[in-house]
Amino acid sequence: MKKEKSGGLLNQKIGRRSFLKWSGAVAAPAVLGTSIGFTKLKEADTVLAESKDSTEKIYYTSNGNNCGGRCVIKAHVKNGQVVRISTQIKEEENGQPALKACVRGRNYRNMTYHPDRLKYPMKRVGKRGEGKFERISWDEAIDTIASEMKRITKKYGPASRYSVYGWGNGYGVTSDISSVNKLLALTGGYLNYRGNYSSFQTGTATPTIYGTGSSGNSYSSLAYSKVIILMAHNPGATVFGTTMRTYLMKARENGAKIIVVDPRYSESAKGLADEWIPIKPTTDTALMDAMAYVIYTEGLHDQAFLDKYCIGFDEKTLPEGIDAKESIKAYLLGEKDGIKKTPEWAEKITGMDRNTIKYLARLYATNKPGALMLGNGGQRHAYGEQHPRGGALLACMTGNVGVLGGWASAKGDCAGRPSGWQSRFSSATNPVEASISCFTFTDAIFRGTEMTAEDGLQGADKLDTNIKLIFNFSGNALLNQHSDINRTKEILADESKAEFIVVNDIFMTPSAKYADILLPGTTFLERNDILNPWSDEGYVTVQQKVLEPLYECRDEYEVCAAIAKKLGVYDKFTEGKTRREWMDDYVEAVRESVDPNFPSFDELCKKGVHFFPMDDITIAFEDFVKDPKVNPLSTPTGKIELFSKTVWDMNQHDEIPAIPKYIAAWEGPEDPLIEKYPLQLIGWHFVRRCHSIHDNQPWLEEAEKQVMWMNPIDAKKRNIKDSDKVKVFNDRGTIFIPVHVTNKIVPGVIAVPQGAWHSADKNGNDVRGSLNVLTNSRPTAWAKANPQHTNLAEVEKA
Ligand code: SF4
């Protein structure tokens, strides 16, 4: 199909450039001058190799932070200190790609020995949030926590206790959150949360279409794709899976065309793509509607696939009793609302030229197999639940579901491969059934008893109590990563609301400042565990303790076990096992249910990684497509529900429609508030941080600066020049940040890298560029999830 001409800034296409090799871009740092006298050498049996210097030993380990990758880290230890971090650079023996660490991985030694590590337990001495603490003993810390747990539980009941979402050290067999939740479950219970800050919109919507969130093939399937569209997806910087980039590169080598659709000329646009197609934030579903319109009206759709496998594309497959005008076809053709979802219609909304929309639709529909891969960024807005549904519609219309090189779109996790998520550690049942969406926890602190199903409360009609006791272990979502920081600060600072907050972390993060008791945690180099990648890539990595915990640091398993002892549930908590022995328990569980040849923990320490026996390629819904009667999906109809009767019956058709539909976002480009705040503000995950982790690491700061991107058209209007310091503000607050004036972002949009640690000046304004000062805490309509790309703001020269 010949590409039609299109013009305008939003239609610029930028060709390939060499991808920045981060691992080569930074030099090895000098050892930081800090006390490391508490370290000891690990026993010799797990040593991988000796380096040329015979006193240096190399150990396999791996990090389990909230990044989707699980990489092989080699810790070089000399005289009881980690002197260097290196990684796997060769292909694995079984032909799988090397599990290479990124630039963040190379910084783990600096992170461990950083002089700002929290070194001993502390109690708050100033006002909550002021960050004033004094040293206490572990005994005092554990006594205080245990007695506050007893007091608050007696006064308010177990549902007043809450463990905040966060994965700073998570994803292991005895992860931080599992330890806290087990402790809380064994001592009466706690208010549950559902979802996460990353992907709860797509995690909620995708199962209503496919009966599962696992709608992705293995990444190895991408090598067979003819076209790959990365929509709001930036694997050049974020890591969904350690092997993903390798397969995208392979797809390129095999001739696939890769297109990035994103408001920013992202790292993926720069390093992986043939073309960048810019779009206004929150309008992606309008683009997908218009692509569907083009594909249908030009007869490029796979009607046989829609008829055989799907519900609701047209009147033939709508559920009984549903009017024909509710079908997807009727919606696209404007049979009910009078609006045809043409490229001309979408051009006004998305800012993307109509010819570019036609080009993209034809490219995808005529180059099969094709993979339309959606990132989590596209669903992190007011009506983000529509984003995965729009993707699934296009995948079904083009018959790209259940085929090699295709991609069913929507959430896109890969299942069907042997998985290592087998831990039996967190098996305690929580007596409290009530749950909220994790994004609504601040509401539950001050109006929990008023929350209803409309606020996302499940498992109970109402709560008898607000949240009164908070555990925040290894996470920064208590303050920094939650929206509307100034609002959250006010809620947390009020000691009559949440009466007791305990935080465990390795640094004094903005969230840690709100602790009443602050505990020093460990890094992954100081602990044992076994880790899984987010999307099942068919392997696990070992996390091997190569140092004894520095200073008085303790990991959360030991902390929770000590509290459990005070509260009389130690035996139930540990089940007679040390943290190390839980590894053996895990090995047993995996051998029983997945792989009888799974190595022992010690063997894993020598290998670093274990791949489960598996096929090279896994294709989601392959069996269903072969025979939908024999292998139905787990949806109510057993088919792909492009029209969901379950959603229809929720009876909130304007905000939660039964079919994928574009809905104009509040604080989006169609909101009248744009008169007052004319710029759409988005965040992005950038290479030097994993969410907010590493923000205090000078070495990584050198790799990438905290600057806001702004288009020259917007800068000129405000007399702003590149590198100027600017004030970015809306009704929620103000941040100060240097600006990068660049054509790499669409006009009308500004972007701030998310995760900078909130740092307020004496007026309460942020001076480090902490995005969440400006983001909206209103949850999304359906999942009640995080809408952090839905903000309007204005900018002035500071
Ligand atoms: S941040 Fe993620 S990709 Fe980078 S080294 Fe750590 S685990 Fe690997």
Residues whose N, C-alpha, C, O or C-beta is under 5 A from the ligand:
A	BS01	SF4	N63 C67 G69 R70 C71 K100 A101 C102 R104 G105 V239 C690
